[in-house]
Amino acid sequence: MPIRPHGADALKPLLLDGPARRAELARAASLPRFTMSSRETGDLIMLGIGGFTPLNGFMGGADWLGVCRDMQLADGVFWPIPVTLSVDEPFAASLKDGQEIALLSADTGEIMATMRVEEKYAIDRGLECREVFRTDDPAHPGVKMVLEQKPVNLGGPVKVLSEGGFPTEFAGVYQRPAESRALFEARGWRSVAALQLRNPMHRSHEYLAKIALEVSDGIYIHQLVGKLKPGDIPADVRVRCIDALVAGYFPRDRVVAGGYPLDMRYAGPREGLLHGLFRQNYGCTHMIIGRDHAGVGSYYGPFDAQRIWDEIPPGSLQIRMLPIDWTFWCHKCGGMASLKTCPHEAGDRLMLSGTALRKGLAEGGDIPPEFSRPEVLEILRAYYRGDAVTRRTGS
């Protein structure tokens, strides 16, 4: 029996198609227009494809406050991070309760959705930052995102009309939850572990995935194809790295690689919970949580994102965490190991840091082969040399 979507008996996609979409697009042409941020656009697409089941739109004030303080919606359903839309004061003042608006992409100006405005409210940004990110330091990229939001939030249901460029730009990678669930069912997988990726897949990620494969039917390598912070490696490059690693070092019938459209929030522990929540909607039964999951800088302890799963009320999520300790290459062991399996000293261990790897590649230095497979390193070296990258265009 497949795992149920979060908070519902079935997926709740808000994306229209066919005649209903064409009619709504025609109607949207005459509505007041508002251009969303990149983060809001990614959230909207997740609402559209059912990744944010059971939400029916952007959160109102009671949901926002409940999520910030208690990680639950006003109706009691667990939810760890606000999903909100903010607008400037003149635009908010021009709207009446119940009025409909058109939501546009910041990148293309495309009409992405219509929204019925049921509520206008201001938020305490400091409260959201302290509760969600555990800091109000504006140097934190997630805090900076909240502090730069416009002053008025709009709450209400949406009808989603577009997935932006993701279906074509990442054809064969980008997936809707209904599609991943169908793939898992076709393969007869009863247990599926999700591996979250925002960096190229190196030996540490490979090791995490193979640990998960020992205890599950399949692994879902699920990478973010939305926006990251400056300096992170682009999604198209990461796609090629994953393809190369899966082709050479994994049994193909036990791996599915996919992509999802969110921007990173870098919310550490709470974002780890959100990652588990929407992977449940994608059909996964387990969520791999390793060192510094969804973290940035030194704002979170290396295993805070694991501990928080033990702090939420029982039954908050059906998906289960698969905790994995600090991983590294041990010269004496002659391979990948973790603090739970390796008896050797720190001097025998090569800690696999994505930051150190990016620095070495950017500076043209030698990269130890223990960091990553040669096929992956060649793709990354080509990227840093400025060579053209050819994306995968089909599965």
GUDREN-248556 format. One record per residue (C-alpha): residue number from 0; chain; x, y, z. Coordinates in Angstrom, 3 decimals, padded with zeros to 6 digits, always signed. Layout:
<rs>
(r NUM, "A", (X, Y, Z))
...
</rs>
This chain:
<rs>
(r 0, "A", (+000.000, +000.000, +000.000))
(r 1, "A", (+001.609, +003.332, -001.043))
(r 2, "A", (+002.222, +005.908, +001.665))
(r 3, "A", (-000.607, +008.448, +001.957))
(r 4, "A", (-000.011, +012.067, +000.957))
(r 5, "A", (+000.486, +014.425, +003.866))
(r 6, "A", (-002.732, +015.453, +005.610))
(r 7, "A", (-005.002, +014.008, +002.908))
(r 8, "A", (-006.261, +010.771, +001.396))
(r 9, "A", (-005.107, +011.807, -002.089))
(r 10, "A", (-002.768, +014.295, -003.715))
(r 11, "A", (-004.226, +017.774, -004.067))
(r 12, "A", (-002.752, +019.325, -007.225))
(r 13, "A", (-004.029, +022.833, -007.982))
(r 14, "A", (-002.779, +022.913, -011.589))
(r 15, "A", (-005.468, +023.335, -014.237))
(r 16, "A", (-005.208, +021.873, -017.719))
(r 17, "A", (-007.247, +021.611, -020.911))
(r 18, "A", (-010.349, +023.767, -021.338))
(r 19, "A", (-010.396, +024.789, -017.654))
(r 20, "A", (-006.879, +026.218, -017.962))
(r 21, "A", (-007.637, +028.048, -021.201))
(r 22, "A", (-010.769, +029.596, -019.698))
(r 23, "A", (-008.960, +030.698, -016.552))
(r 24, "A", (-006.087, +032.185, -018.583))
(r 25, "A", (-008.559, +034.214, -020.613))
(r 26, "A", (-010.208, +035.452, -017.423))
(r 27, "A", (-006.842, +036.232, -015.813))
(r 28, "A", (-005.977, +038.671, -018.600))
(r 29, "A", (-008.355, +041.255, -017.119))
(r 30, "A", (-007.395, +040.800, -013.448))
(r 31, "A", (-005.055, +043.017, -011.397))
(r 32, "A", (-001.533, +041.668, -011.740))
(r 33, "A", (+001.215, +041.055, -009.230))
(r 34, "A", (+004.731, +039.765, -009.929))
(r 35, "A", (+005.946, +037.151, -007.449))
(r 36, "A", (+009.448, +036.591, -006.109))
(r 37, "A", (+011.452, +033.546, -007.162))
(r 38, "A", (+010.728, +031.814, -003.842))
(r 39, "A", (+006.995, +032.482, -004.162))
(r 40, "A", (+007.006, +031.183, -007.741))
(r 41, "A", (+008.601, +027.900, -006.649))
(r 42, "A", (+006.090, +027.555, -003.820))
(r 43, "A", (+003.250, +028.216, -006.257))
(r 44, "A", (+004.441, +025.477, -008.625))
(r 45, "A", (+004.665, +023.040, -005.712))
(r 46, "A", (+001.072, +023.946, -004.847))
(r 47, "A", (+000.157, +023.334, -008.466))
(r 48, "A", (+001.681, +019.867, -008.801))
(r 49, "A", (+000.501, +018.615, -005.406))
(r 50, "A", (+003.899, +018.753, -003.726))
(r 51, "A", (+002.426, +020.939, -000.988))
(r 52, "A", (-000.675, +018.799, -000.386))
(r 53, "A", (-002.969, +019.563, +001.481))
(r 54, "A", (-002.557, +023.356, +001.070))
(r 55, "A", (-005.015, +025.095, -001.256))
(r 56, "A", (-003.093, +028.345, -001.622))
(r 57, "A", (-000.961, +030.872, +000.203))
(r 58, "A", (-001.388, +030.913, +003.976))
(r 59, "A", (-003.566, +033.331, +005.898))
(r 60, "A", (-002.597, +034.956, +009.187))
(r 61, "A", (-003.729, +032.169, +011.525))
(r 62, "A", (-001.897, +029.539, +009.492))
(r 63, "A", (+001.223, +031.713, +009.326))
(r 64, "A", (+001.293, +032.240, +013.092))
(r 65, "A", (+000.534, +028.598, +013.887))
(r 66, "A", (+003.277, +027.399, +011.560))
(r 67, "A", (+005.837, +029.823, +012.992))
(r 68, "A", (+005.094, +029.094, +016.653))
(r 69, "A", (+003.867, +025.502, +016.723))
(r 70, "A", (+004.595, +024.029, +013.265))
(r 71, "A", (+000.917, +023.450, +012.575))
(r 72, "A", (-001.822, +024.991, +010.468))
(r 73, "A", (-004.901, +026.491, +012.078))
(r 74, "A", (-006.750, +023.180, +011.500))
(r 75, "A", (-004.026, +021.258, +013.350))
(r 76, "A", (-002.236, +019.725, +010.338))
(r 77, "A", (+001.546, +019.653, +010.779))
(r 78, "A", (+003.492, +022.162, +008.657))
(r 79, "A", (+007.004, +023.428, +009.490))
(r 80, "A", (+007.645, +026.508, +007.277))
(r 81, "A", (+005.305, +029.320, +006.133))
(r 82, "A", (+004.165, +029.369, +002.507))
(r 83, "A", (+003.195, +032.991, +001.964))
(r 84, "A", (+002.800, +035.700, -000.663))
(r 85, "A", (+003.779, +039.292, +000.142))
(r 86, "A", (+002.834, +042.462, -001.735))
(r 87, "A", (+003.440, +046.182, -001.366))
(r 88, "A", (+001.001, +048.368, +000.564))
(r 89, "A", (-000.510, +050.310, -002.390))
(r 90, "A", (-001.350, +047.081, -004.218))
(r 91, "A", (-002.855, +045.551, -001.057))
(r 92, "A", (-004.907, +048.704, -000.412))
(r 93, "A", (-006.340, +048.514, -003.930))
(r 94, "A", (-007.830, +045.051, -003.303))
(r 95, "A", (-011.186, +044.192, -001.776))
(r 96, "A", (-011.864, +041.037, +000.214))
(r 97, "A", (-012.658, +038.211, -002.173))
(r 98, "A", (-011.138, +039.983, -005.171))
(r 99, "A", (-009.169, +037.868, -007.621))
(r 100, "A", (-005.718, +038.694, -008.947))
(r 101, "A", (-003.279, +037.246, -011.489))
(r 102, "A", (+000.157, +036.138, -010.284))
(r 103, "A", (+003.086, +036.588, -012.649))
(r 104, "A", (+006.579, +035.107, -012.931))
(r 105, "A", (+009.406, +037.482, -012.081))
(r 106, "A", (+011.600, +035.909, -014.754))
(r 107, "A", (+009.258, +035.884, -017.739))
(r 108, "A", (+006.165, +037.909, -016.871))
(r 109, "A", (+004.031, +034.852, -017.634))
(r 110, "A", (+000.683, +034.542, -015.852))
(r 111, "A", (+001.316, +031.642, -013.479))
(r 112, "A", (-001.937, +031.552, -011.487))
(r 113, "A", (-005.035, +033.296, -010.284))
(r 114, "A", (-005.698, +033.874, -006.587))
(r 115, "A", (-008.779, +034.823, -004.610))
(r 116, "A", (-007.662, +037.226, -001.894))
(r 117, "A", (-009.419, +036.182, +001.304))
(r 118, "A", (-007.124, +037.961, +003.739))
(r 119, "A", (-004.609, +040.797, +003.986))
(r 120, "A", (-002.311, +040.856, +007.015))
(r 121, "A", (+001.015, +042.104, +008.302))
(r 122, "A", (+003.548, +039.792, +009.930))
(r 123, "A", (+006.226, +040.065, +012.583))
(r 124, "A", (+009.240, +039.289, +010.403))
(r 125, "A", (+011.527, +038.993, +013.410))
(r 126, "A", (+009.247, +036.351, +014.904))
(r 127, "A", (+009.258, +034.332, +011.680))
(r 128, "A", (+013.045, +034.517, +011.443))
(r 129, "A", (+013.689, +033.552, +015.062))
(r 130, "A", (+011.198, +030.682, +015.024))
(r 131, "A", (+011.892, +029.248, +011.573))
(r 132, "A", (+015.610, +029.990, +011.144))
(r 133, "A", (+016.599, +030.192, +014.846))
(r 134, "A", (+018.271, +033.524, +014.095))
(r 135, "A", (+017.422, +037.024, +012.929))
(r 136, "A", (+020.905, +037.639, +011.542))
(r 137, "A", (+020.425, +039.330, +008.143))
(r 138, "A", (+023.576, +037.576, +006.898))
(r 139, "A", (+021.613, +034.300, +006.929))
(r 140, "A", (+020.245, +033.896, +003.352))
(r 141, "A", (+016.837, +032.690, +004.551))
(r 142, "A", (+016.501, +035.539, +007.032))
(r 143, "A", (+017.525, +037.979, +004.318))
(r 144, "A", (+014.749, +036.554, +002.138))
(r 145, "A", (+012.129, +037.174, +004.844))
(r 146, "A", (+013.416, +040.646, +005.728))
(r 147, "A", (+013.198, +041.648, +002.053))
(r 148, "A", (+009.572, +040.534, +001.729))
(r 149, "A", (+007.004, +043.201, +000.988))
(r 150, "A", (+005.004, +044.470, +004.001))
(r 151, "A", (+001.570, +042.877, +003.433))
(r 152, "A", (+000.796, +039.175, +003.100))
(r 153, "A", (-002.145, +037.944, +001.027))
(r 154, "A", (-003.863, +034.703, +001.934))
(r 155, "A", (-006.212, +032.695, -000.237))
(r 156, "A", (-006.688, +029.798, -002.656))
(r 157, "A", (-004.966, +029.631, -006.034))
(r 158, "A", (-005.592, +028.099, -009.424))
(r 159, "A", (-002.229, +027.310, -010.979))
(r 160, "A", (-001.881, +027.753, -014.729))
(r 161, "A", (+001.797, +027.095, -015.433))
(r 162, "A", (+004.871, +025.252, -014.177))
(r 163, "A", (+007.148, +027.839, -015.752))
(r 164, "A", (+010.090, +026.546, -017.741))
(r 165, "A", (+010.813, +023.527, -015.544))
(r 166, "A", (+009.081, +020.846, -017.661))
(r 167, "A", (+011.108, +021.795, -020.748))
(r 168, "A", (+014.330, +023.074, -019.195))
(r 169, "A", (+014.652, +019.944, -017.059))
(r 170, "A", (+012.820, +017.421, -019.210))
(r 171, "A", (+013.383, +013.916, -017.886))
(r 172, "A", (+014.400, +015.296, -014.466))
(r 173, "A", (+011.591, +017.545, -013.239))
(r 174, "A", (+008.714, +015.455, -011.897))
(r 175, "A", (+005.280, +015.855, -010.383))
(r 176, "A", (+004.413, +013.758, -007.312))
(r 177, "A", (+001.885, +011.722, -009.298))
(r 178, "A", (+004.662, +010.808, -011.740))
(r 179, "A", (+007.163, +009.667, -009.108))
(r 180, "A", (+004.459, +007.658, -007.341))
(r 181, "A", (+003.597, +005.941, -010.633))
(r 182, "A", (+007.270, +005.079, -011.199))
(r 183, "A", (+007.643, +003.597, -007.711))
(r 184, "A", (+004.466, +001.580, -008.131))
(r 185, "A", (+005.530, +000.288, -011.558))
(r 186, "A", (+008.768, -000.974, -010.033))
(r 187, "A", (+006.959, -002.590, -007.131))
(r 188, "A", (+008.799, -000.508, -004.532))
(r 189, "A", (+007.159, -000.629, -001.098))
(r 190, "A", (+009.892, +001.355, +000.652))
(r 191, "A", (+011.578, +004.360, -000.989))
(r 192, "A", (+014.304, +006.512, +000.570))
(r 193, "A", (+014.651, +010.115, -000.594))
(r 194, "A", (+018.081, +011.719, -000.939))
(r 195, "A", (+017.924, +015.519, -000.956))
(r 196, "A", (+020.546, +017.188, -003.148))
(r 197, "A", (+021.481, +020.802, -003.720))
(r 198, "A", (+025.131, +020.071, -004.563))
(r 199, "A", (+026.772, +017.751, -007.088))
(r 200, "A", (+026.642, +014.116, -006.025))
(r 201, "A", (+029.971, +013.176, -004.476))
(r 202, "A", (+031.229, +010.101, -002.658))
(r 203, "A", (+029.561, +011.149, +000.590))
(r 204, "A", (+026.158, +011.390, -001.162))
(r 205, "A", (+026.862, +008.109, -002.945))
(r 206, "A", (+027.605, +006.483, +000.406))
(r 207, "A", (+024.382, +007.837, +001.960))
(r 208, "A", (+022.372, +006.531, -000.987))
(r 209, "A", (+023.928, +003.085, -000.837))
(r 210, "A", (+023.316, +002.793, +002.905))
(r 211, "A", (+019.670, +003.588, +002.183))
(r 212, "A", (+019.558, +001.014, -000.625))
(r 213, "A", (+020.592, -001.689, +001.851))
(r 214, "A", (+017.364, -001.146, +003.814))
(r 215, "A", (+014.862, -000.038, +001.153))
(r 216, "A", (+013.563, -001.170, -002.233))
(r 217, "A", (+014.707, +001.935, -004.064))
(r 218, "A", (+016.340, +005.340, -003.761))
(r 219, "A", (+014.840, +008.596, -005.030))
(r 220, "A", (+017.674, +011.022, -005.788))
(r 221, "A", (+015.689, +014.228, -005.650))
(r 222, "A", (+017.511, +017.422, -006.412))
(r 223, "A", (+016.509, +021.030, -006.213))
(r 224, "A", (+016.332, +022.725, -009.607))
(r 225, "A", (+015.196, +026.097, -008.247))
(r 226, "A", (+017.490, +028.932, -007.200))
(r 227, "A", (+020.382, +028.610, -004.748))
(r 228, "A", (+022.677, +031.140, -003.129))
(r 229, "A", (+025.518, +032.755, -005.119))
(r 230, "A", (+028.472, +030.422, -005.622))
(r 231, "A", (+026.455, +027.192, -005.614))
(r 232, "A", (+026.764, +024.974, -008.684))
(r 233, "A", (+023.896, +025.315, -011.227))
(r 234, "A", (+021.244, +022.640, -011.521))
(r 235, "A", (+022.081, +021.642, -015.099))
(r 236, "A", (+025.641, +020.791, -014.052))
(r 237, "A", (+024.398, +018.822, -011.057))
(r 238, "A", (+022.021, +016.855, -013.300))
(r 239, "A", (+024.960, +015.676, -015.429))
(r 240, "A", (+026.918, +014.705, -012.302))
(r 241, "A", (+024.021, +012.618, -010.990))
(r 242, "A", (+023.508, +010.955, -014.377))
(r 243, "A", (+027.200, +010.016, -014.565))
(r 244, "A", (+027.294, +008.625, -011.045))
(r 245, "A", (+024.076, +006.624, -011.375))
(r 246, "A", (+025.124, +005.216, -014.757))
(r 247, "A", (+028.475, +004.009, -013.499))
(r 248, "A", (+027.983, +003.071, -009.859))
(r 249, "A", (+024.350, +002.157, -009.119))
(r 250, "A", (+021.964, -000.608, -010.199))
(r 251, "A", (+019.733, +001.358, -012.556))
(r 252, "A", (+016.556, -000.518, -011.656))
(r 253, "A", (+016.846, +000.605, -008.026))
(r 254, "A", (+017.315, +004.334, -008.609))
(r 255, "A", (+015.003, +007.110, -009.785))
(r 256, "A", (+016.447, +010.603, -010.231))
(r 257, "A", (+014.097, +013.566, -010.165))
(r 258, "A", (+013.981, +017.309, -009.636))
(r 259, "A", (+011.687, +019.746, -007.839))
(r 260, "A", (+011.204, +023.506, -008.351))
(r 261, "A", (+011.759, +025.124, -004.940))
(r 262, "A", (+014.336, +027.705, -003.961))
(r 263, "A", (+016.447, +026.790, -000.938))
(r 264, "A", (+015.525, +028.552, +002.291))
(r 265, "A", (+018.551, +027.237, +004.253))
(r 266, "A", (+016.333, +026.749, +007.307))
(r 267, "A", (+018.275, +023.754, +008.603))
(r 268, "A", (+016.125, +021.629, +010.948))
(r 269, "A", (+012.755, +023.024, +009.857))
(r 270, "A", (+013.638, +022.738, +006.197))
(r 271, "A", (+014.603, +019.111, +006.789))
(r 272, "A", (+011.059, +018.528, +008.041))
(r 273, "A", (+009.617, +020.285, +004.983))
(r 274, "A", (+011.817, +018.105, +002.785))
(r 275, "A", (+010.381, +015.030, +004.452))
(r 276, "A", (+006.816, +016.327, +004.182))
(r 277, "A", (+006.829, +016.898, +000.454))
(r 278, "A", (+008.838, +013.706, -000.184))
(r 279, "A", (+005.930, +011.909, +001.487))
(r 280, "A", (+003.739, +013.551, -001.137))
(r 281, "A", (+006.137, +012.302, -003.809))
(r 282, "A", (+005.596, +008.766, -002.470))
(r 283, "A", (+008.745, +008.241, -000.372))
(r 284, "A", (+008.600, +006.296, +002.888))
(r 285, "A", (+011.949, +007.432, +004.292))
(r 286, "A", (+013.918, +010.692, +004.264))
(r 287, "A", (+017.708, +010.567, +004.539))
(r 288, "A", (+018.945, +013.194, +006.985))
(r 289, "A", (+022.703, +013.464, +007.266))
(r 290, "A", (+025.131, +016.044, +008.594))
(r 291, "A", (+024.078, +019.715, +008.355))
(r 292, "A", (+020.980, +019.007, +006.287))
(r 293, "A", (+019.718, +022.226, +004.620))
(r 294, "A", (+022.132, +024.229, +006.749))
(r 295, "A", (+024.302, +027.214, +005.965))
(r 296, "A", (+027.358, +028.560, +007.757))
(r 297, "A", (+027.442, +027.735, +011.476))
(r 298, "A", (+023.835, +028.621, +012.317))
(r 299, "A", (+022.899, +025.015, +013.136))
(r 300, "A", (+024.595, +022.101, +014.817))
(r 301, "A", (+025.648, +019.287, +012.463))
(r 302, "A", (+022.787, +017.024, +013.583))
(r 303, "A", (+020.085, +019.516, +014.625))
(r 304, "A", (+018.095, +018.467, +011.545))
(r 305, "A", (+017.969, +014.913, +012.914))
(r 306, "A", (+017.081, +015.846, +016.485))
(r 307, "A", (+014.075, +017.910, +015.458))
(r 308, "A", (+012.366, +014.775, +014.115))
(r 309, "A", (+012.321, +013.436, +017.678))
(r 310, "A", (+010.847, +016.699, +018.982))
(r 311, "A", (+007.735, +016.910, +016.791))
(r 312, "A", (+004.517, +015.250, +018.013))
(r 313, "A", (+004.086, +011.563, +017.095))
(r 314, "A", (+002.131, +011.142, +013.870))
(r 315, "A", (+003.095, +014.573, +012.494))
(r 316, "A", (+004.533, +012.853, +009.425))
(r 317, "A", (+004.115, +009.345, +008.070))
(r 318, "A", (+007.474, +009.417, +006.320))
(r 319, "A", (+010.276, +008.264, +008.595))
(r 320, "A", (+013.718, +009.752, +009.024))
(r 321, "A", (+016.749, +007.683, +008.079))
(r 322, "A", (+019.521, +009.282, +010.197))
(r 323, "A", (+023.094, +008.843, +008.992))
(r 324, "A", (+026.160, +009.923, +010.938))
(r 325, "A", (+029.100, +012.049, +009.808))
(r 326, "A", (+030.630, +010.366, +006.749))
(r 327, "A", (+034.181, +010.565, +005.403))
(r 328, "A", (+036.868, +008.687, +003.529))
(r 329, "A", (+039.096, +006.702, +005.884))
(r 330, "A", (+042.551, +005.945, +004.533))
(r 331, "A", (+043.034, +003.059, +006.959))
(r 332, "A", (+039.610, +001.552, +006.231))
(r 333, "A", (+040.316, +002.060, +002.533))
(r 334, "A", (+036.880, +003.457, +001.784))
(r 335, "A", (+033.897, +005.486, +002.931))
(r 336, "A", (+032.945, +005.185, +006.597))
(r 337, "A", (+031.099, +007.026, +009.354))
(r 338, "A", (+031.639, +007.791, +013.025))
(r 339, "A", (+029.490, +004.733, +013.777))
(r 340, "A", (+031.658, +002.348, +011.751))
(r 341, "A", (+035.232, +003.667, +011.777))
(r 342, "A", (+037.601, +003.196, +014.764))
(r 343, "A", (+040.484, +005.277, +013.420))
(r 344, "A", (+041.878, +008.682, +014.323))
(r 345, "A", (+040.913, +012.022, +012.811))
(r 346, "A", (+044.216, +012.183, +010.956))
(r 347, "A", (+043.260, +009.058, +009.008))
(r 348, "A", (+040.048, +010.643, +007.745))
(r 349, "A", (+039.381, +012.888, +004.771))
(r 350, "A", (+036.285, +014.946, +005.512))
(r 351, "A", (+034.327, +015.494, +002.309))
(r 352, "A", (+033.361, +019.166, +002.261))
(r 353, "A", (+031.389, +020.568, -000.645))
(r 354, "A", (+032.719, +024.030, +000.206))
(r 355, "A", (+036.324, +022.824, +000.067))
(r 356, "A", (+035.660, +021.017, -003.194))
(r 357, "A", (+034.120, +024.102, -004.831))
(r 358, "A", (+037.094, +026.184, -003.659))
(r 359, "A", (+039.588, +023.685, -005.087))
(r 360, "A", (+037.791, +023.473, -008.407))
(r 361, "A", (+037.436, +027.246, -008.696))
(r 362, "A", (+041.146, +027.710, -008.012))
(r 363, "A", (+042.148, +024.918, -010.402))
(r 364, "A", (+043.810, +022.859, -007.692))
(r 365, "A", (+044.187, +019.110, -007.457))
(r 366, "A", (+041.176, +017.290, -006.048))
(r 367, "A", (+041.845, +014.032, -004.171))
(r 368, "A", (+040.107, +011.135, -005.961))
(r 369, "A", (+038.492, +010.206, -002.639))
(r 370, "A", (+036.305, +013.323, -002.899))
(r 371, "A", (+034.368, +012.268, -005.956))
(r 372, "A", (+034.280, +009.827, -008.851))
(r 373, "A", (+036.451, +010.795, -011.852))
(r 374, "A", (+033.428, +011.146, -014.164))
(r 375, "A", (+031.896, +013.699, -011.788))
(r 376, "A", (+035.138, +015.621, -011.323))
(r 377, "A", (+035.578, +015.917, -015.096))
(r 378, "A", (+032.098, +017.433, -015.468))
(r 379, "A", (+032.844, +019.915, -012.686))
(r 380, "A", (+036.258, +020.830, -014.069))
(r 381, "A", (+034.655, +021.507, -017.452))
(r 382, "A", (+032.116, +023.775, -015.757))
(r 383, "A", (+034.804, +025.749, -013.943))
(r 384, "A", (+036.812, +026.011, -017.179))
(r 385, "A", (+033.760, +027.562, -018.780))
(r 386, "A", (+033.129, +024.724, -021.222))
(r 387, "A", (+029.596, +024.398, -022.587))
(r 388, "A", (+027.359, +022.017, -020.628))
(r 389, "A", (+024.841, +019.857, -022.420))
(r 390, "A", (+021.829, +019.023, -020.292))
(r 391, "A", (+020.016, +015.760, -020.261))
(r 392, "A", (+016.915, +016.181, -022.386))
(r 393, "A", (+015.130, +012.921, -021.687))
(r 394, "A", (+014.942, +010.114, -019.176))
</rs>
